[in-house]
Amino acid sequence: MSLEEAFADGPAFVPYLAAGDPGYEASLEYVEALERGGADVIELGLPFSEPIAEGSTIQEAVVRALEAGMTPDRYFEFVEDLDVDVPLVCMTYYNLVYQYGASEAEKGPRPFVERAAEVGIEGFVVVDLPAEEAGPLREACDEFGLDLIFIVAPTTEGERLERMRERVSGYVYVQSRLGTTGARDQVSDYTERSLSRLADWDVPKAVGFGIKTGDHAERIVAAGADGIIVGSALVDIVAEGVDEPTADVAARLEAKARELKQGATRGAETPRLE
């Protein structure tokens, strides 16, 4: 299934987990639990040692995954070992993408994208790559048939916003508020304003940053989003269960995923918020 198809039948639920957190086998079960709970796309984080865009919750998940031995090659093995039927998006930082080639002559995004395509990745969110510098990655994605997703912040405008529009595919990640990632108790008022700026873009708009509950998901979709992206609220469950049986934590992740998916579905049935 392509990313476009994942958004075709109503609002998409797009959860995030860091691959390998808190260990390889447990992480496989946790990602598979998200699909059982209703995930339409899964953003699978490739841990990087300097996750500057992340809040403390995801930073700690990255540390746990790295300490458990996650590397780019191990990440690709992880994707191959997953038993899911929804599209997977690699969320990472450009240094890992650029440095993946085995020799100095191979450095650049192409070897990474080629390997990602081989294991079944459908697209990328590269958190620290400006759209103005994304030409080589966009070319590699076009060569191997993968999507390139950009994060649009409330402050993104002008030439940068236009360049994102030119190069984005799959969906656009709409940042609902300023700051780093992290679950919040209230949904940002920026959401509808951010969506209105992208109304004429011909890709789905998925809103993330701060979504924590099914009610949040409902409000976001009712405001006009084509999908919701949830990370920290799920990573919190993993963090709280590091000393618990894997099956118990997986069950809680599945239940939270179902709550969020149901909230998004309700939002699609709600009259548009004014």
Backbone as CSV, one residue per row, in Angstrom:
resi,resn,N_x,N_y,N_z,CA_x,CA_y,CA_z,C_x,C_y,C_z
1,MET,0.836,-1.194,0.000,0.000,0.000,0.000,0.877,1.252,0.000
2,SER,0.535,2.233,-0.819,1.279,3.478,-0.858,0.772,4.427,0.227
3,LEU,1.535,5.496,0.463,1.084,6.502,1.425,-0.198,7.169,0.936
4,GLU,-0.286,7.433,-0.343,-1.492,8.049,-0.891,-2.717,7.182,-0.597
5,GLU,-2.578,5.884,-0.780,-3.706,4.976,-0.526,-4.069,4.929,0.951
6,ALA,-3.086,5.107,1.831,-3.346,5.053,3.268,-4.240,6.184,3.738
7,PHE,-4.249,7.290,2.998,-5.088,8.438,3.355,-6.399,8.462,2.576
8,ALA,-6.629,7.482,1.735,-7.750,7.549,0.786,-9.102,7.264,1.414
9,ASP,-9.141,6.518,2.506,-10.422,6.053,3.047,-10.773,6.699,4.380
10,GLY,-10.491,7.975,4.527,-10.797,8.650,5.776,-9.527,9.090,6.475
11,PRO,-9.659,9.720,7.640,-8.482,10.266,8.314,-7.503,9.167,8.713
12,ALA,-6.235,9.401,8.444,-5.200,8.406,8.732,-4.627,8.626,10.121
13,PHE,-4.411,7.535,10.808,-3.713,7.554,12.099,-2.272,7.138,11.850
14,VAL,-1.335,8.040,12.176,0.083,7.828,11.905,0.853,7.879,13.226
15,PRO,1.081,6.733,13.868,1.853,6.717,15.107,3.353,6.664,14.833
16,TYR,4.118,7.069,15.843,5.584,7.025,15.790,6.115,6.217,16.966
17,LEU,7.097,5.380,16.712,7.929,4.781,17.751,9.369,4.761,17.253
18,ALA,10.308,4.801,18.195,11.720,4.656,17.860,12.036,3.172,17.727
19,ALA,12.575,2.772,16.593,12.925,1.365,16.371,13.982,0.931,17.379
20,GLY,13.728,-0.217,18.019,14.693,-0.762,18.966,14.530,-0.300,20.389
21,ASP,13.495,0.457,20.693,13.243,0.932,22.060,12.197,0.054,22.727
22,PRO,12.517,-0.564,23.867,13.774,-0.534,24.634,14.730,-1.670,24.248
23,GLY,14.309,-2.522,23.325,15.131,-3.624,22.823,14.516,-4.114,21.532
24,TYR,15.278,-4.868,20.779,14.877,-5.251,19.419,13.560,-6.019,19.398
25,GLU,13.483,-7.118,20.140,12.300,-7.982,20.074,11.069,-7.285,20.630
26,ALA,11.223,-6.582,21.756,10.090,-5.867,22.326,9.585,-4.805,21.358
27,SER,10.509,-4.110,20.721,10.123,-3.054,19.795,9.345,-3.608,18.610
28,LEU,9.724,-4.755,18.111,8.950,-5.387,17.035,7.504,-5.596,17.475
29,GLU,7.321,-6.120,18.671,5.962,-6.367,19.167,5.189,-5.074,19.338
30,TYR,5.876,-4.021,19.770,5.195,-2.749,20.004,4.727,-2.123,18.694
31,VAL,5.562,-2.170,17.674,5.167,-1.617,16.375,4.004,-2.412,15.796
32,GLU,4.054,-3.716,15.912,2.967,-4.554,15.388,1.673,-4.300,16.160
33,ALA,1.767,-3.977,17.447,0.577,-3.654,18.232,-0.103,-2.391,17.716
34,LEU,0.679,-1.441,17.223,0.098,-0.211,16.683,-0.750,-0.500,15.454
35,GLU,-0.305,-1.421,14.623,-1.125,-1.784,13.465,-2.431,-2.432,13.918
36,ARG,-2.353,-3.329,14.890,-3.586,-3.968,15.387,-4.546,-2.930,15.944
37,GLY,-4.015,-1.861,16.503,-4.853,-0.812,17.071,-5.431,0.151,16.057
38,GLY,-5.022,0.025,14.792,-5.637,0.850,13.759,-4.717,1.775,13.007
39,ALA,-3.396,1.657,13.172,-2.476,2.517,12.431,-2.664,2.342,10.932
40,ASP,-2.647,3.460,10.219,-2.734,3.437,8.758,-1.356,3.601,8.121
41,VAL,-0.474,4.282,8.795,0.928,4.479,8.427,1.692,4.450,9.736
42,ILE,2.926,3.968,9.738,3.752,4.016,10.947,5.042,4.750,10.639
43,GLU,5.292,5.816,11.405,6.581,6.495,11.343,7.529,5.778,12.294
44,LEU,8.576,5.225,11.728,9.515,4.405,12.485,10.834,5.155,12.599
45,GLY,11.146,5.595,13.815,12.323,6.406,14.015,13.614,5.616,13.922
46,LEU,14.563,6.124,13.133,15.926,5.607,13.123,16.722,6.472,14.080
47,PRO,17.124,5.944,15.239,17.731,6.770,16.281,19.034,7.437,15.839
48,PHE,19.158,8.700,16.222,20.344,9.500,15.960,20.814,10.076,17.286
49,SER,22.116,10.196,17.452,22.684,10.574,18.752,22.424,12.021,19.151
50,GLU,21.996,12.859,18.206,21.720,14.259,18.522,20.341,14.648,17.997
51,PRO,19.282,14.144,18.629,17.921,14.394,18.137,17.407,15.774,18.557
52,ILE,17.892,16.808,17.893,17.667,18.182,18.338,16.214,18.625,18.258
53,ALA,15.412,17.995,17.403,14.023,18.430,17.238,13.080,17.765,18.236
54,GLU,13.602,16.863,19.053,12.736,16.057,19.906,12.685,16.591,21.334
55,GLY,11.537,16.366,21.964,11.422,16.635,23.376,12.061,15.523,24.187
56,SER,12.017,15.666,25.499,12.728,14.726,26.367,12.204,13.302,26.232
57,THR,10.916,13.128,26.009,10.343,11.783,25.905,10.992,10.988,24.781
58,ILE,11.050,11.583,23.597,11.614,10.869,22.450,13.133,10.837,22.531
59,GLN,13.762,11.864,23.086,15.214,11.813,23.291,15.594,10.600,24.141
60,GLU,14.837,10.354,25.195,15.132,9.211,26.063,14.884,7.897,25.337
61,ALA,13.876,7.856,24.468,13.633,6.649,23.670,14.801,6.379,22.731
62,VAL,15.324,7.449,22.143,16.470,7.326,21.243,17.673,6.771,22.001
63,VAL,17.905,7.274,23.204,19.020,6.778,24.019,18.844,5.291,24.312
64,ARG,17.644,4.885,24.702,17.403,3.465,25.001,17.665,2.604,23.774
65,ALA,17.191,3.062,22.602,17.375,2.279,21.379,18.850,2.179,21.002
66,LEU,19.577,3.282,21.115,21.001,3.260,20.788,21.763,2.351,21.747
67,GLU,21.429,2.428,23.021,22.101,1.577,24.010,21.787,0.104,23.774
68,ALA,20.630,-0.182,23.177,20.254,-1.560,22.873,20.869,-2.048,21.560
69,GLY,21.627,-1.176,20.875,22.366,-1.619,19.698,21.797,-1.231,18.353
70,MET,20.841,-0.291,18.310,20.258,0.084,17.030,21.254,0.886,16.188
71,THR,21.388,0.505,14.920,22.227,1.163,13.928,21.433,1.233,12.629
72,PRO,21.903,1.964,11.622,21.172,1.950,10.346,20.997,0.557,9.751
73,ASP,22.051,-0.266,9.749,21.898,-1.618,9.193,20.944,-2.461,10.027
74,ARG,21.028,-2.333,11.338,20.114,-3.062,12.213,18.683,-2.578,12.001
75,TYR,18.525,-1.303,11.740,17.209,-0.723,11.461,16.585,-1.379,10.227
76,PHE,17.376,-1.530,9.178,16.843,-2.152,7.971,16.477,-3.615,8.231
77,GLU,17.261,-4.301,9.042,16.898,-5.666,9.434,15.581,-5.662,10.213
78,PHE,15.416,-4.679,11.073,14.207,-4.537,11.876,12.983,-4.404,10.965
79,VAL,13.084,-3.555,9.955,11.982,-3.363,9.018,11.654,-4.678,8.313
80,GLU,12.663,-5.404,7.918,12.434,-6.698,7.256,11.758,-7.698,8.189
81,ASP,12.035,-7.609,9.481,11.469,-8.555,10.444,10.050,-8.203,10.872
82,LEU,9.619,-6.972,10.623,8.275,-6.562,11.022,7.207,-7.312,10.236
83,ASP,6.126,-7.651,10.922,4.980,-8.289,10.290,3.813,-7.312,10.312
84,VAL,3.863,-6.332,9.415,2.791,-5.346,9.301,2.461,-5.139,7.831
85,ASP,1.230,-4.676,7.579,0.776,-4.467,6.208,0.437,-3.014,5.926
86,VAL,0.987,-2.103,6.716,0.762,-0.675,6.490,2.072,-0.038,6.050
87,PRO,2.009,1.096,5.351,3.241,1.752,4.909,4.101,2.207,6.093
88,LEU,5.406,2.101,5.920,6.365,2.529,6.933,7.140,3.733,6.422
89,VAL,7.285,4.723,7.279,8.042,5.931,6.963,9.228,6.006,7.909
90,CYS,10.406,6.201,7.360,11.625,6.351,8.162,11.752,7.803,8.600
91,MET,11.779,8.017,9.912,11.964,9.368,10.453,13.340,9.434,11.100
92,THR,14.191,10.320,10.583,15.565,10.341,11.062,16.197,11.691,10.772
93,TYR,17.539,11.738,10.849,18.322,12.952,10.620,19.264,12.723,9.443
94,TYR,19.599,13.817,8.761,20.267,13.683,7.469,21.672,13.102,7.562
95,ASN,22.359,13.304,8.662,23.709,12.767,8.779,23.721,11.257,8.552
96,LEU,22.741,10.557,9.124,22.675,9.105,8.956,22.389,8.721,7.511
97,VAL,21.538,9.500,6.866,21.204,9.231,5.473,22.425,9.465,4.588
98,TYR,23.091,10.575,4.798,24.203,10.977,3.940,25.417,10.074,4.096
99,GLN,25.674,9.627,5.332,26.898,8.875,5.630,26.772,7.378,5.383
100,TYR,25.629,6.918,4.913,25.382,5.476,4.876,26.268,4.734,3.887
101,GLY,26.700,5.342,2.813,27.513,4.658,1.812,28.789,4.089,2.400
102,ALA,29.267,2.992,1.839,30.422,2.273,2.400,31.741,2.984,2.163
103,SER,31.800,3.880,1.198,33.049,4.557,0.893,32.801,6.041,0.715
104,GLU,33.894,6.812,0.703,33.777,8.256,0.519,33.070,8.586,-0.785
105,ALA,33.348,7.808,-1.816,32.737,8.062,-3.127,31.234,7.811,-3.126
106,GLU,30.768,6.971,-2.218,29.343,6.615,-2.181,28.525,7.528,-1.280
107,LYS,29.163,8.435,-0.563,28.409,9.257,0.382,27.390,10.111,-0.345
108,GLY,26.269,10.289,0.295,25.123,10.928,-0.315,23.901,10.071,-0.052
109,PRO,22.721,10.558,-0.347,21.506,9.850,0.067,21.167,8.602,-0.725
110,ARG,21.721,8.426,-1.930,21.255,7.345,-2.798,21.402,5.947,-2.195
111,PRO,22.562,5.564,-1.613,22.669,4.212,-1.061,21.649,3.944,0.052
112,PHE,21.415,4.934,0.891,20.451,4.772,1.978,19.043,4.572,1.411
113,VAL,18.678,5.399,0.452,17.338,5.307,-0.132,17.168,3.973,-0.853
114,GLU,18.197,3.541,-1.551,18.119,2.254,-2.251,17.873,1.114,-1.265
115,ARG,18.613,1.114,-0.162,18.443,0.051,0.833,17.066,0.135,1.490
116,ALA,16.613,1.350,1.761,15.284,1.522,2.346,14.203,0.967,1.428
117,ALA,14.344,1.232,0.133,13.367,0.713,-0.819,13.386,-0.809,-0.848
118,GLU,14.566,-1.397,-0.724,14.685,-2.861,-0.738,13.930,-3.509,0.417
119,VAL,13.937,-2.874,1.595,13.303,-3.492,2.764,11.836,-3.110,2.913
120,GLY,11.358,-2.167,2.103,9.933,-1.855,2.134,9.539,-0.532,2.734
121,ILE,10.499,0.358,2.984,10.159,1.706,3.433,9.452,2.442,2.298
122,GLU,8.429,3.233,2.631,7.670,3.955,1.608,8.036,5.435,1.520
123,GLY,8.681,5.979,2.569,8.996,7.400,2.525,9.861,7.813,3.691
124,PHE,10.205,9.103,3.701,11.110,9.650,4.710,10.588,10.958,5.280
125,VAL,10.819,11.131,6.576,10.781,12.436,7.216,12.187,12.661,7.748
126,VAL,12.903,13.619,7.175,14.269,13.915,7.608,14.208,15.252,8.337
127,VAL,14.242,15.165,9.649,13.863,16.267,10.515,14.696,17.523,10.297
128,ASP,15.990,17.373,10.048,16.890,18.526,10.005,17.312,18.912,8.593
129,LEU,16.637,18.412,7.579,17.020,18.708,6.198,16.136,19.817,5.638
130,PRO,16.688,21.013,5.408,15.887,22.087,4.817,15.455,21.731,3.398
131,ALA,14.290,22.178,3.018,13.791,21.891,1.674,14.729,22.415,0.608
132,GLU,15.411,23.533,0.895,16.321,24.120,-0.080,17.506,23.206,-0.381
133,GLU,17.831,22.303,0.538,18.979,21.409,0.374,18.564,19.967,0.099
134,ALA,17.285,19.759,-0.191,16.755,18.404,-0.305,16.776,17.858,-1.723
135,GLY,17.377,18.578,-2.671,17.374,18.120,-4.048,17.938,16.723,-4.250
136,PRO,19.137,16.423,-3.738,19.681,15.077,-3.930,18.817,13.970,-3.329
137,LEU,18.228,14.230,-2.161,17.355,13.215,-1.558,16.079,13.065,-2.368
138,ARG,15.534,14.162,-2.852,14.337,14.099,-3.684,14.614,13.291,-4.950
139,GLU,15.783,13.498,-5.567,16.145,12.754,-6.769,16.264,11.261,-6.485
140,ALA,16.883,10.916,-5.338,17.008,9.500,-4.987,15.644,8.884,-4.720
141,CYS,14.772,9.624,-4.045,13.419,9.118,-3.789,12.671,8.898,-5.104
142,ASP,12.822,9.810,-6.032,12.169,9.639,-7.335,12.703,8.406,-8.052
143,GLU,14.004,8.180,-7.967,14.610,7.032,-8.651,14.059,5.716,-8.136
144,PHE,13.838,5.636,-6.802,13.424,4.359,-6.206,11.950,4.336,-5.802
145,GLY,11.209,5.376,-6.163,9.769,5.370,-5.948,9.333,5.592,-4.515
146,LEU,10.084,6.379,-3.752,9.741,6.669,-2.360,9.278,8.111,-2.207
147,ASP,8.544,8.359,-1.135,8.023,9.697,-0.869,8.951,10.462,0.070
148,LEU,8.863,11.793,-0.011,9.635,12.674,0.862,8.672,13.631,1.531
149,ILE,8.602,13.539,2.843,7.640,14.294,3.644,8.380,15.416,4.354
150,PHE,7.806,16.608,4.348,8.387,17.742,5.062,7.512,18.130,6.243
151,ILE,8.159,18.683,7.273,7.449,19.222,8.427,7.278,20.723,8.226
152,VAL,6.033,21.174,8.218,5.732,22.592,8.069,5.357,23.157,9.435
153,ALA,6.178,24.070,9.933,5.937,24.706,11.226,4.990,25.891,11.065
154,PRO,4.392,26.359,12.160,3.524,27.544,12.052,4.238,28.765,11.505
155,THR,5.556,28.805,11.637,6.324,29.966,11.170,6.909,29.781,9.771
156,THR,6.722,28.609,9.160,7.267,28.381,7.819,6.486,29.190,6.796
157,GLU,7.205,29.965,5.983,6.516,30.811,5.012,7.452,31.154,3.861
158,GLY,6.942,31.905,2.911,7.751,32.438,1.836,8.370,31.379,0.950
159,GLU,9.619,31.610,0.579,10.315,30.738,-0.359,10.479,29.330,0.186
160,ARG,10.745,29.222,1.496,10.904,27.885,2.088,9.611,27.081,1.974
161,LEU,8.491,27.701,2.237,7.216,27.003,2.130,6.953,26.578,0.685
162,GLU,7.275,27.442,-0.259,7.070,27.111,-1.666,7.983,25.973,-2.101
163,ARG,9.212,25.964,-1.609,10.131,24.884,-1.967,9.636,23.545,-1.404
164,MET,9.087,23.562,-0.187,8.491,22.345,0.361,7.354,21.861,-0.519
165,ARG,6.537,22.778,-0.943,5.397,22.415,-1.796,5.873,21.742,-3.082
166,GLU,6.973,22.231,-3.640,7.497,21.681,-4.884,8.045,20.264,-4.695
167,ARG,8.567,19.961,-3.509,9.323,18.721,-3.323,8.616,17.680,-2.456
168,VAL,7.521,18.031,-1.814,6.848,17.103,-0.913,6.062,16.056,-1.702
169,SER,5.936,14.876,-1.120,5.042,13.850,-1.657,4.635,12.934,-0.516
170,GLY,3.577,12.168,-0.719,3.082,11.268,0.318,2.084,11.946,1.223
171,TYR,2.583,12.821,2.084,1.760,13.706,2.909,2.661,14.795,3.446
172,VAL,2.073,15.837,3.982,2.843,16.875,4.645,2.564,16.791,6.142
173,TYR,3.622,16.890,6.928,3.543,16.830,8.390,3.343,18.264,8.868
174,VAL,2.153,18.556,9.350,1.809,19.903,9.794,2.066,20.007,11.299
175,GLN,3.022,20.816,11.654,3.376,21.011,13.067,2.345,21.937,13.695
176,SER,1.627,21.444,14.688,0.489,22.194,15.226,0.892,23.338,16.141
177,ARG,2.143,23.364,16.574,2.603,24.423,17.480,4.110,24.525,17.384
178,LEU,4.640,25.571,17.992,6.084,25.765,18.021,6.718,24.901,19.103
179,GLY,8.022,24.670,18.989,8.737,23.925,20.015,9.121,22.539,19.555
180,THR,9.472,21.681,20.531,9.871,20.317,20.242,8.694,19.372,20.432
181,THR,8.895,18.112,20.056,7.835,17.127,20.196,7.503,16.895,21.663
182,GLY,6.288,16.375,21.906,5.886,16.071,23.276,4.380,16.124,23.416
183,ALA,3.824,15.208,24.197,2.385,15.189,24.421,1.977,16.394,25.253
184,ARG,0.805,16.937,24.985,0.278,18.088,25.706,-1.146,17.798,26.147
185,ASP,-1.617,18.557,27.142,-2.979,18.374,27.622,-3.995,19.158,26.792
186,GLN,-3.530,20.133,26.026,-4.423,20.924,25.193,-3.914,20.917,23.752
187,VAL,-4.853,20.992,22.806,-4.497,21.053,21.395,-4.235,22.504,21.012
188,SER,-3.192,22.752,20.252,-2.803,24.110,19.899,-3.835,24.802,19.022
189,ASP,-4.010,26.110,19.258,-4.894,26.918,18.424,-4.289,27.199,17.048
190,TYR,-3.001,26.856,16.878,-2.358,27.062,15.589,-2.911,26.127,14.509
191,THR,-3.552,25.041,14.908,-3.850,23.958,13.973,-4.625,24.420,12.749
192,GLU,-5.773,25.021,12.964,-6.608,25.395,11.819,-5.919,26.461,10.976
193,ARG,-5.210,27.369,11.626,-4.478,28.397,10.896,-3.407,27.758,9.999
194,SER,-2.698,26.771,10.562,-1.657,26.095,9.787,-2.256,25.349,8.601
195,LEU,-3.359,24.657,8.823,-3.995,23.903,7.749,-4.496,24.818,6.640
196,SER,-5.012,25.981,7.000,-5.574,26.884,5.997,-4.503,27.369,5.024
197,ARG,-3.267,27.488,5.498,-2.179,27.939,4.623,-1.827,26.903,3.563
198,LEU,-2.182,25.636,3.839,-1.805,24.547,2.937,-3.005,23.982,2.185
199,ALA,-4.100,24.699,2.200,-5.354,24.161,1.675,-5.257,23.747,0.208
200,ASP,-4.424,24.447,-0.578,-4.364,24.120,-1.997,-3.218,23.180,-2.347
201,TRP,-2.506,22.634,-1.339,-1.482,21.621,-1.610,-2.184,20.322,-1.991
202,ASP,-1.609,19.598,-2.947,-2.281,18.392,-3.449,-1.785,17.120,-2.776
203,VAL,-1.379,17.219,-1.492,-1.029,16.048,-0.682,-1.842,16.097,0.603
204,PRO,-2.090,14.954,1.247,-2.789,14.964,2.533,-2.019,15.750,3.592
205,LYS,-2.772,16.335,4.518,-2.185,17.097,5.609,-2.394,16.343,6.922
206,ALA,-1.294,15.898,7.516,-1.354,15.167,8.791,-0.769,16.053,9.877
207,VAL,-1.502,16.235,10.954,-1.102,17.145,12.024,-0.475,16.374,13.170
208,GLY,0.654,16.869,13.651,1.331,16.269,14.788,1.831,17.319,15.755
209,PHE,2.471,16.875,16.820,2.992,17.667,17.947,1.892,17.884,18.982
210,GLY,1.937,17.110,20.039,1.094,17.361,21.199,-0.183,16.559,21.300
211,ILE,-0.522,15.731,20.309,-1.770,14.964,20.370,-1.611,13.822,21.367
212,LYS,-2.530,13.727,22.283,-2.393,12.802,23.412,-3.589,11.875,23.594
213,THR,-4.786,12.323,23.211,-6.011,11.576,23.495,-6.881,11.457,22.252
214,GLY,-7.888,10.600,22.354,-8.857,10.487,21.285,-9.615,11.782,21.050
215,ASP,-9.895,12.530,22.125,-10.573,13.821,21.972,-9.702,14.802,21.209
216,HIS,-8.395,14.805,21.497,-7.485,15.649,20.717,-7.558,15.276,19.239
217,ALA,-7.501,13.985,18.953,-7.541,13.518,17.570,-8.833,13.967,16.889
218,GLU,-9.939,13.859,17.597,-11.225,14.270,17.038,-11.207,15.747,16.662
219,ARG,-10.689,16.580,17.559,-10.654,18.018,17.303,-9.750,18.368,16.126
220,ILE,-8.617,17.689,16.031,-7.683,17.976,14.943,-8.310,17.650,13.589
221,VAL,-8.948,16.495,13.489,-9.564,16.105,12.214,-10.772,16.994,11.920
222,ALA,-11.543,17.331,12.938,-12.681,18.230,12.732,-12.230,19.599,12.245
223,ALA,-10.992,19.974,12.564,-10.445,21.253,12.111,-9.971,21.207,10.667
224,GLY,-10.002,20.021,10.050,-9.661,19.924,8.642,-8.481,19.051,8.309
225,ALA,-7.838,18.396,9.299,-6.683,17.539,9.019,-7.116,16.263,8.316
226,ASP,-6.234,15.766,7.453,-6.464,14.482,6.788,-5.925,13.315,7.607
227,GLY,-5.209,13.617,8.673,-4.662,12.570,9.525,-4.031,13.164,10.764
228,ILE,-3.676,12.301,11.704,-3.018,12.723,12.937,-1.725,11.939,13.095
229,ILE,-0.716,12.592,13.651,0.571,11.963,13.933,0.799,12.018,15.433
230,VAL,1.053,10.861,16.042,1.202,10.781,17.491,2.477,10.029,17.823
231,GLY,3.342,10.651,18.613,4.584,10.009,19.010,4.744,9.907,20.509
232,SER,4.881,11.057,21.178,5.261,11.048,22.593,4.268,10.317,23.485
233,ALA,2.971,10.418,23.195,1.978,9.729,24.016,2.163,8.220,23.971
234,LEU,2.675,7.713,22.853,2.937,6.276,22.711,4.288,5.908,23.310
235,VAL,5.286,6.746,23.074,6.612,6.495,23.643,6.552,6.519,25.167
236,ASP,5.677,7.352,25.731,5.490,7.360,27.190,5.080,5.985,27.700
237,ILE,4.216,5.307,26.957,3.769,3.974,27.365,4.941,2.999,27.364
238,VAL,5.791,3.088,26.343,6.984,2.239,26.284,7.894,2.527,27.465
239,ALA,8.112,3.817,27.752,9.019,4.201,28.840,8.508,3.718,30.187
240,GLU,7.211,3.829,30.380,6.634,3.418,31.666,6.662,1.907,31.843
241,GLY,6.824,1.167,30.740,6.763,-0.286,30.820,8.080,-0.993,30.629
242,VAL,9.199,-0.273,30.818,10.494,-0.895,30.530,10.781,-2.111,31.409
243,ASP,10.166,-2.171,32.583,10.397,-3.304,33.484,9.210,-4.261,33.531
244,GLU,8.272,-4.094,32.612,7.064,-4.910,32.595,7.124,-5.940,31.460
245,PRO,6.272,-6.966,31.513,6.215,-7.917,30.409,5.871,-7.233,29.094
246,THR,6.534,-7.633,28.043,6.330,-7.020,26.732,4.871,-7.090,26.309
247,ALA,4.216,-8.205,26.562,2.824,-8.372,26.140,1.907,-7.354,26.797
248,ASP,2.176,-7.017,28.054,1.344,-6.039,28.756,1.493,-4.653,28.142
249,VAL,2.723,-4.279,27.838,2.965,-2.972,27.231,2.359,-2.932,25.829
250,ALA,2.509,-4.000,25.075,1.933,-4.055,23.730,0.414,-3.900,23.790
251,ALA,-0.215,-4.484,24.782,-1.663,-4.372,24.917,-2.076,-2.927,25.189
252,ARG,-1.295,-2.218,26.002,-1.613,-0.812,26.286,-1.393,0.053,25.048
253,LEU,-0.358,-0.239,24.287,-0.137,0.498,23.043,-1.280,0.266,22.059
254,GLU,-1.715,-0.968,21.955,-2.825,-1.271,21.050,-4.086,-0.530,21.470
255,ALA,-4.352,-0.499,22.776,-5.541,0.192,23.272,-5.456,1.699,23.021
256,LYS,-4.281,2.297,23.258,-4.117,3.731,23.011,-4.248,4.028,21.522
257,ALA,-3.663,3.173,20.678,-3.796,3.353,19.234,-5.266,3.315,18.820
258,ARG,-6.008,2.383,19.381,-7.425,2.275,19.028,-8.194,3.526,19.462
259,GLU,-7.873,4.032,20.649,-8.513,5.270,21.126,-8.252,6.432,20.159
260,LEU,-7.005,6.567,19.721,-6.636,7.673,18.836,-7.268,7.518,17.457
261,LYS,-7.275,6.305,16.934,-7.892,6.064,15.632,-9.392,6.344,15.691
262,GLN,-10.042,5.908,16.742,-11.478,6.146,16.879,-11.769,7.636,17.009
263,GLY,-10.901,8.355,17.717,-11.074,9.799,17.825,-10.968,10.481,16.473
264,ALA,-9.979,10.067,15.678,-9.832,10.640,14.346,-11.064,10.352,13.489
265,THR,-11.592,9.144,13.602,-12.782,8.778,12.834,-13.977,9.625,13.245
266,ARG,-14.136,9.859,14.541,-15.223,10.734,15.007,-15.062,12.140,14.443
267,GLY,-13.828,12.601,14.385,-13.583,13.939,13.872,-14.044,14.119,12.440
268,ALA,-13.916,13.056,11.644,-14.355,13.120,10.255,-15.859,13.198,10.143
269,GLU,-16.547,12.797,11.191,-18.016,12.823,11.197,-18.566,14.055,11.862
270,THR,-17.681,14.923,12.360,-18.064,16.119,13.099,-18.159,17.297,12.140
271,PRO,-19.190,18.125,12.256,-19.252,19.326,11.408,-17.979,20.142,11.549
272,ARG,-17.502,20.702,10.463,-16.244,21.447,10.436,-16.258,22.553,11.479
273,LEU,-15.205,22.609,12.292,-15.087,23.653,13.306,-14.943,25.018,12.647
274,GLU,-15.600,26.008,13.213,-15.494,27.384,12.708,-14.644,28.206,13.669
